[in-house]
Structures are given as structure tokens and as C-alpha cells.
Amino acid sequence: MGFWESFDRYAEEYDVWYEKYKLAYESELLALKTFLAENPEKLKALEIGAGTGRFASALGVGLGLEPARAMAILAKQRRLEVMLGVAEFLPFKREKLDLVLIVTTLAFFKNPNQALRGALRVLKPGGQILAGILDRDSPQGHCLESGTKKGSFSSKAHFFSTAELSTYLLEVGFETLEVC
């Protein structure tokens, strides 16, 4: 089984988190929206690691890539077109997408550099990657990294700091970075 086994096993519980912690979810959406074009639904956009489709559907992204079948089923119920697959092997030709969205899932990628290089490859010139992370240097990040709150999902995660992710993005070829 892949590293996403717990996401397949606990898809329903994962999805309920967004209802239980609605204000946290809404604040994450608000932060992401500050970087989106006015009509993202008009863009050829993909969410990598779409999960249950909460972010893609709320942000007007119509296509998702997800390795966990149970998560993909829930995302399809949110009218997201979902392909089964992993970030490191994006099933798209060069320069086909306007936007690549990655929300919290970067911490679960087997090879983040390869995934980010793939994201750059599939973006059209002038395309945008929008990455939302749980910053390792934040209070929540410190708590999860210390192991005091390891759960079904975070036990296999490698959280990045904002500085570390910025370095990775610049190294693979992204040019303009904005942080919120």
C-alpha cells in the first residue's frame, strides 16, 4: 500500500474535520483566495492531492488528482473531476494548465522536488502554483512535528517551513513568490 493508506481508510473522518473546524477551514480558504484570479473556474486548473474536494470545489478548480480512491469518491460527490494518481507523476503534457493548487498535501509527497518540477512542467507560461502549507515553524507545526499530536494523517507527514518551501520553489524554477 502507498503512503496514502490512512487517507483511504479514514476518508470520512478526514472530511468531517472541515465541519468540526469550520473557522480554520474558512480562514485557509480566505488566505488562498487572496492569490487567485477573479474567475478561477475559467482557468484550466488542477488540485494535486485533491482529497475530498473541499478546496477545489470552494475555489472553482474543476480537476483533481488524488491517490486515495475513497477520497476521490467523496471529491466526485462535490462535482470535481478526479483522476487517480500521484503528484510525482502528473499525467499531463507540458504547458497545459493555468493553475496548480496544492493545499496541505505537499507534506505527504514522496518526492516533493519531483512533484514541484512536474507542476512547473505542466503550467503554461505565466501559470501559477498556489501552495497552502501547515508551516512547520508555526505553533501547530511545532506541535505536530514534536509528535505530541500525531494522528492518522500527520504521522507520515514532513511539514515544511515557509522559508524551506520558498527555497524549493526557486530551485525548481518558479520566479515570483508571494507569501501570506
Disulfide bonds with the S-S distance in Angstrom:
none
